Amino acid sequence: MQDKVYMSRMPRILNGVQTRFHRTLADNPVRPMTVIATMGILLLTGGTEAATAQKTAADSTSVTPTAKKAGYTIIPGLKISPEIGIGVGMMAVNPQSPREGARMEYRLLYTTRGQAEARISNRTTEFFGSQWEARFEGSFQRFPDSYFGGGNNPNDSDETEYSPLGGYAFTYFTRPIVAAVPPIKFIAGVRAEFWDISDIHKADGSLGASQILGPQVSGYRGGLADLWESGIEYDARDSKDVPARGIHASQRIGTSIAAKDAFRSSESWIAAYQTLGRRWEVAGKLWQKTLFGNPAFFVEPNLGNEDVLRGVPHKRFRDKSAQAAQAEIRFGFPLALPLIAGWLGKDWQIATFGETGRVDSDFEEASQGTLHYSGGVGGRLVFNNRVGCMRGDLGFSEHGVAFIVKFNQAF
């Protein structure tokens, strides 16, 4: 942080860098212990740097004025999607908790269909005085979900609904690879999720749910899935919560260790944001994620959700490899509504978006598959200091219409 003495000695030179990193895991699987060893060494290195930095700061006699600490902002929430119906809740966010340079967020949600979620997340820069940034998140939830049996062209009659009860937790650590170029970072972390799946039935009430989601599908009754990842990240966004300018790109590879059904992963994306004059913003994203091995179906990437292919309901497209491209244009304007302006903000946006994507059993097959399309319009309220936003989208596709209300931009 800028108010720390030892950080004042670090050079801050920003260069525009475009990275592209690709690696095929099907023929060269990552060994679990290699990933663990790599992360362990780097985390120990970060700990050494933390101790050195703290000692340097303690030895310094300089005094920096203490800035006023921000408090929590309580934001009422509304969430609407084809899967959950209507949900109400709240988000509490503090951009300086537990200290300056950190962000703490709590969320609670309850829906009219009896589903619920409790979530806590934290992002801390200069973790224990080092160059590492730490991200933590945990969630406990019960929401209905849908499964069409996988593949890029499922039938409407194959839609099978189920109720997962459980949650997930993840922690990721990033740090600049070269101190002089902060946007280029190494990233390592782990995600674990556990679900108990029940109430499996066909959406149309017909028989045959077990033929779609049954013993032949890995993880059909739930279970534990973990993923240990490492990779490269380039992050030059002006805001990590509601970006308007900059580039965010990453290439990650990972492997499971504790999961009953072992699998490996490769995920990559590049997202770009730019302002055009005082009012306009444009944003775009390219993304792919591919799993190898025999992953549980609930960790497979999907399209047709609240953030990707928003006009396709019920996560219709799900398989071991998914690809998507998204573009959005936003027009911003000030609107000082009573109560809302002083509490949450007066920066509003109207947006239009277009998306396309496809899935299949591996990257090569997915790359040759038929593209599915979605488009729509929406509105946003950007909260004060861009700590978040409330988004409403109305998406359209040949597979239906979806109305979505939730926190934060789609990407």
N, C-alpha and C positions, 0 to 999 in steps of 0.2 A: 504494500500500500504506500501511497505517496507520503503519508505522514510518518513512515518508518525510515530511520536514518540509513540503514543498510541498503534500502531500495533506491535511495537517491544516487547511489554509486553505480547503478546498473544502467547500461545504455538502452535507449528506446528508439530503435530505428525500424520503421515500418516499410516494408517493400512489398509490392504486389507480386505474388508468387502463385503460379498455377501448378498444381500437382496432379499426377495421375498415376495410380498404383494398382496393378492388377495381378492376381495370383490365382492359379487354378488349384483347388484342393482335392479334386477327385483322384488325381494320380499321385499327389504329394501330400498326404494327410499330415496335419500338424499333430505332433505328439503332445499329450497333455502335460507331461512333466517339463517339456521345453517351454511351453507357455508360462507355467507356474514359475519356473526358474528365472525366466526373463523378467517377469513382473516383480518377483522378489528382489532381484538385484537392483532394479531401478527404484523400487520403493525404499530400500535400504540407503541407496545413494541420496534420495530425497531427504531421508531422516538426518543424514550427516550434514547436508546443506542447511537443514533447519537449525541444528545445534550451532553451527558456525555463524549463521545469520543472527540468531538470538544473542550469542555472546558479543558480536560486533555491536549490536544495538545497545546492549547493556553497558558496554565500555564507553559509549559515546556520551558526551556531556551536553549535546545539543538538545534543545527543548522545542517541541512542536506544539502549537495550540491544538486543543482537543475540539473536534467538530461536534456539533449538536447531533445526538444520536436519533435516528428516525424511529418512529413507532410503527405499530401494526395498522394496516388498512384492512377493514372488514368489508368484503364485497359479497353482496347477495348473488347467488348463482341460479341459473336456469339451464337445464340440459334437456334437449329433445333429440331423439334419433329414432329410426325405425325399430331398433332392437329393444330399447328401454321404455319407449313412450315418453312421458314427461317426468322430469326429475327436478327437484328444488334442493337448494343447499347453500353453501357459503364457502368462500375462500378467504383466508387470513394470510396476508403477505407482509413481510418486513424486509426491506432491501438492505438492512444493516444488522441482521441478527444471525448468530449470537454476538457478532462484532462487525465493525466496518469492513467491507470487502466480502461479506457473506450475504446470502439471501435465504430466508426461511419461509416456507409456505405450508399451510395446512388446508385440506379440503374435506368437506363432508357433503354427501349427496344421498337423497332418498327419493325413490320414484313412486309413482302411483301404482306400479305393478309389484311393489314390495321388494324391490332391489335396493341395494345400498352400497356405498363405498366410503372408506375413510383412508385418506392419503396424507403422507408427510414427506417433504422433500427439502433438501438443503444444498446450496452451492457455496463453496468457500474458496476464495483465492488465497494465495500464499499460505497454504495449509501448514500450520505449525511453523510459520516463518520461512518456509521453503519456496521454491519456484513452482511447486505442485498446486494445481487446482483440483479440489475434490468435489464430487457430486454424489449425493445419496438420495435414494427414494425408496419408499415402502408403501404398499397398498394392500388393504384387505377389502374384498368385495364379493358381491353375489349379483351377477347379471345374466340374463338369458343370452344365448348365442345361437348361431346357425352354422350348419355344415352341409355342403352340397355334394360331398364325396370326392372333392379334388378335381383338378383338370380345368382347362380353359373354356370348355363349352358344356357346363352342367345343365341338366333339365330342371325346369321349375318344379316338377313333381318330386325331385330328389331332395328338396329342402327338408332338413331334419333339425329340429330344435333340441337344445339340451340346456341344463342349468349347472354352471360351474360355481363352486364355492371354494374360496381360497384367496390367494394373493401372490404378489411378487415383491422382490426387493433387488436393488442393484446398487453398486458403487463403482464409480469410474474415477480415475486419476489422470490428469493431463499435465504436461509441462513442456516448455519450449525445448526443442532439440538443440538450437543454438540461441543463446541469450540475446544476441544482436538482432534476431529475426523472430520476435515473439509469436507471430501468427502460425508458424510451422511447429506443430507439437507432436509429441509421442503420447499415445493414449493406451491405457490398460485398465481392465476391470472385470467384473463378474456380475452376472444376472442369474437369479434363481427364482423359480415359480413353482407353486404347488397347487393342484386343483383336485377337488372331489367332484366328479361329474355324475349327475343323476337326471331323472325325468327325460330320458331320450325318447322322442316321438316325432312322427312326421308332421310337418306344419299343416298339411291339409287333412289330418286326421286318419289317413289311410294306414294300412299295415305295411310292414317291411322296413321299419326304421333300422333294424339290426343289419340289414343288407347295405345300408349307407354308412352307419356309424355303429360298428359291431366289433367282434374279436379280431377281424382281419385288419382293423385300423389301429396303429400304434397309439397308445395313450387314450383309448376310447373311454376308459373309466377314470381318467385323470392320472395323477402321479406327480413325481418330481422331475423337473427339467432344469439343468444348469448350463450356462455358457460362459466360458472364460475367453476373453477377447483381448487382443492388442492390435495396434495399428498406427497409422499416421493421420493427423488432422490438420487442416488449414482453416483458421477461423479469423477473419478480418471484419466481422460484422460490427456495426456501431452499437448494437444492443443484442444481447443473447435472449431476451424475452420477446421483444417486438422489433425486429430489425427493419430498417428502411434502406440501408446501404451496406455494401460489402459482399463478401463471398465466404461460404462455408462448405468445405469439401472434406471427405474422409474416405479412407479405405481400411477396413478392419477384417481380421480373420480370427476364428475362434474354434473352440472344441469343448464338448461336454466331458465331464469326468464322473459325476455321481449319478447321472441319469441312467435309468434302466436300459433305454435304447440309445446307444451312442450315436452322436452325429457331429459334424463339423460345419462351419459357416464361412461365408464370404459376403460382406456387405460394403457397398460403395455408393456415394452420392456426391453431387455438387449442386449447391443452391446459390443463386445470385439475387441481389436486391439493389435497386437503384431508384433514386428520386428524379423526377422530371419536372423541374420548376418547383413552385411552392406547394402545389396541391397534389401532383400525381406521383404514384409509386408503381413500379413494375417489379414482379418477382417471378422466378422460375426455378424448377428443380428437376434433375434427372436422378433416378434411384434404381438400384437393383439389390436384391438379396437372394442368395442361393444357399440351400442346405444340402449336405451330403450325408449319406448313411441312412439311418432309419429313425428320424426324429418323431416325437409325438406330434400328432396332428395339430395340437393347440399352439405349438411354437412355429408352425409353418407361416410364411408371409402371406398376407391376403390383400385383396383389392376389393373396394366396395365398402369402405368404412367411413368414419367421421372425418378423415384427413386425406384419403387417397381414393379417387373415383367416387366422389361424394354423391353422385346421382345414382349410384348402384346400391340398392339396399342389401343388408344382411350378410356382408362379407361373402358375396357370391363366389368370387374367384379366389381359391386358396390351393397352394401346392408348394413343392419344395423350392421352386424358383419363381420370382416375381420381378417384373420390370414396370416402371411408370415414368411418365413425363407430365409435369404440371406447369401451368402459367397462370398468372393472376395480375390484373390491373386494378389499382385502387385510387379513388379520388377522395381526398380529404377536405373537410370543411369544419369550421368551428360552429358549435351550436350549444349555447349556454342554457340548458334546461334547469328549471328550479330544482334544488336539492342535489341533482345528479352532478351539475357542473362543479360545485364546491367540494363534493365528496369524492367522486370518481374521475371527473374530467369533462372537457368540452370538445375533445378532438374526435370527430366522427369520420367514418369512411363508408363509401359505397363501393362495391367491388363486383367484378365479373371474372369468371374463371373457366378454364378449359383443361381437361385431363385425358390421358390415354394410358392404357396399360394392358398387360397380359401375364399369364402364369403357365407353368407346365412342370414336368417332373425333373428337368435339369435346365441349365442355362442355354444350351444349344437348342433344345426343343422350344423353350420359351421364346427365344429370339426369332423363331420361324412361325410362331403362333399368330392367330388373328388378334388384331388390336381392338380393344373395347374403348368406348368414348363416353365422356361425361362432361357436362357444362352447366353453368348456372350463374346466379347472382347472389349477392349477400350484402350485409352491413356489419360494421364493426364500431365499437366504442373503445378507443385506446385510453387506458387509464393514465392518470397523472404520472409523470416521469417515466412513462412507457414501462411500468412494472408488469404489465399484462394487458389483455384486452378481452372483451366479450364479443363473440362472433356468432352471427346467424347466417346460414347458407341455405339456399333452395337449389338443389341439384336435380338435373334431368338426364335420363339415359333411355335407351331402348328397353331396359329392364325395369323401369319404374321411375318414381320420384321420391326424393328424400329431403326432408326438412330437418336441419341440424342446428342446434344452439349449444354452444359450449365455450369454455375459456380458451383463449389464445388462438393465434393464426394457425392455418392448416400446416404451414411449414415456414 
